Amino acid sequence: MRAFICGLKGGTLEETERAFLREAAPWGVILFRRNIIAPEQVSRLTADIRSALGRHAPIFVDQEGGRVQRLGPPHWRAYPAAARFELAGAYAAQAERLAWLGARLIAHDLRQVGIDADCLPVLDAPAEGSHAIISDRAYSRAPARVAVLGRAAADGLMAGGVAPVMKHIPGHGRARADSHLELPVVEASRAELEATDFAPFKDNADLPMAMSAHVVYTAIDPAAPGTLSKAVVEGVVRGHIGFDGLLMTDDLSMKALTGSFRERAERAIAAGCDIVLHCNGDLAEARPVAEGAPPLAGAALARAEKALECIQHIEPFDLAAATREFDAAMSAVA
């Protein structure tokens, strides 16, 4: 078992992919819209993935709501963007309840088809003038509210037996570029970053998993993005924030990063990330990522095992009542 997560091409497992999974032995697999057609098909795909790997590997998805949801109509509900919860909540506690309910309903959807890890909550706090890549994916512009609502969503996922992955640690909210397309550079002082960007992650440092940010913080390390920076990973993520859970990279195929795919994987691991992520399903890229990822062992293995403890138990849940409550509240701001 190696310290990476990979993507797949389509809705069924190709024989080349089956062989790759057996040979490369990734810790987990991540699904995207291209992999998701209908509930029965997704259930078959997740079962086939685990059969190829010979174990109950974690299967991830980005199911936030709003612009970022891989399971959608007509087979699954369209969930609201995170920013909608503050609008729908007549008072703070109701917004928190709605964030929890939305995530709990998502967890039900995911577990029904064999998915047990969700790249949620987004704990980035957008700053004035930042790129729209985050915008309404954030729960609020106020870091304290981001922390509280993000915690509610994480708790909702875990109540449904789905492991949350908070992102994008230590913060993407000030970025003025989309890291899918180019490398964002944030020039705020460390004091500013600690007071805003880092704060929601620090308040949620006990969550099981986090995804790194491909962002340069000039006050921390002007030479490398957070994913590839030991100063950011050890000094900020593990140090100031105090996160000791499983740290996975954002997608290594994003254009914010340079170098060969093997080099990207090796640099991320050397910086202190536990797991590297490659999403697009291109095996020509995934193979060198796998070669650059070490066997999952030591502290990284211990964190991986601990991160999945929350998927072992599903709390009792009245699906019909929760659906009525959620839909009634959200319809007020539709």
C-alpha positions, 0 to 999 in steps of 0.5 A: 500500500503506497502513500497516494490516492488516484483517479479513474477515467470513467464509469467502469474500471478498465482492465489497465486500471485494474492492473494499475490498482493491483500493482501500484496499491494506492491507499485510496481512490477519488471519484469525479463527475466523469465516474458517476452516472447512476447509483447502481453503477457507482455501487458497482464501481466502488465494489470493483475498486475494492475488489481490485485492491483486495481491501476496503480502501477509502473512496473519496469525492468532492461533494460540497454543494453548489458549484462543486458536487459530483453526485447530482440530479437526476439521481441525487439532490442538488445541495446548496453552496456553503454560503447559503447556510448563513442566509437561510439561518434566522439565527446562528444556531439554525445556520449551524444546524443546517450545515450539519443537516446538509452534510448528514444528508450528503453522508447518507447519499455517499454511503449508499453507493460505497463512498466513505470520504468527502473533501469537505468542509472548505475552511477557507475565508475569502478576502476582499479582492480574492479569486472567485474559485472559493467565493460561495464555497466558503461558509462565511467571510468571517473566520470564526463563522467559517470555523463553526459552520465547517465543524458542523458540516464535519460532524454531520459527515462523521455522524453518517460514517463519512470521513471529512477532509478539511481544505485547503490548509493553511488557507486559500482565501486570500489567493488572487489566482485559481491554483488549477490554472496558475500558482497563487502568491499571498503576500500578507504578513504572518500576523494577518494570516494567523488572525484570519486564514489559519484560524478556522483550521486551528479551531478544527485541528482535531479533524481527521484529514486535511488537504493542502493548498497550492499557494505561496505564502511569502511571509512563510516560504517565498520559494515554494507553495504550501504543498511543497514547503517544509516551512509551511507543513511543519511550521504552520500546519503541524506547528502553529495550527497543531494539526496532527491528522492525515495531510493529503495534497491537493491534486498534483496535476494542477498547473500551480505546480511544476516539475515532473509528476514523480518530482512533485510527489517526492517533494510533497512527501519530503515537505511533510505531506502524508499522502499525495493526490492525483485526480485526472485518471491519466495513467501516464501521469499516475504511474510516476506519482505512484513511483514517487510515493513511498510505502504508507508506513510509520506516522503516516500509516498511523494517521491514515488508520486513525482517520478512518475510525470515524467511518466505522459507526453510523448514528441513527438518523431519520432520513425523511424528517431530516429531508423535510427540515432541510428542504423547508429551511433552504426553500426560503432562500432558493 
